[in-house]
Amino acid sequence: MLRLTALLCLFASPVAAQGSRSVGAPDRGRLENGRPMQDSEHYVRLSGEGVQWGTDELVGLLERGAERLQRTEDGPRLLVGGLSLQRGGRFPPHDSHQSGRDADVSMFYTDLDGESVATSRFIDLDERTGCGRDDDHQLRCLDPRRTFLFIVALLEDETTRVRFVLIAGDLRQLVLAAGRRADVSDEMLQRVEEVTATRQGSAAHRSHLHIRIECPEDDAGCSG
Ligand SMILES: [Zn+2]
């Protein structure tokens, strides 16, 4: 039995050493031993596996966040777009997304009656109305409550820390207003405000959320 255990450890140790590594900065970096998003009952993968690689921390965060949201409230699933290429590096048209710490995911949407609806893709929301058209030309509008609850689900994660979530300023205001009506603590509301605080480039985020996580603790070569 001892011999068997020793043998198992021999095989197990190289695998354990092969955790993902985020190297360099999101706009000048690469990904080692990245992990692909898998099919899931909790989210929908919009792109192929070739562009949905991330660190263990990022992929785990998205998996757990999507699952937590589904458990919290019935409703449409998260759409997951691009993360990084398998080995990271330049990933046009993105400036970042190079080191496995960035992900583009959907906001959530309602129909014109305010009912939550699933969509087939990210929808570019009009600055004036907060609505846009899906592939079938149906008008869909931001669901600020569900979008807020998803961000909360990310911030409640016990393993991975979110550095920021990019969202256009006017849409952010709608999300925060819905948050003030939701059943969350003042502290959590403040954390959502901080993590979505306007940054350079956020104005472009009218069709999706851009999530960046902090450098994983063990990744000494991670920066930015
Ligand atoms: Zn992005």
Boltz pocket constraint, residues with backbone or C-beta under 6 A from the ligand:
constraints:
  - pocket:
      binder: B
      contacts: [[A, 82], [A, 94], [A, 97], [A, 102], [A, 103], [A, 104], [A, 209], [A, 210], [A, 211]]
      max_distance: 6.0
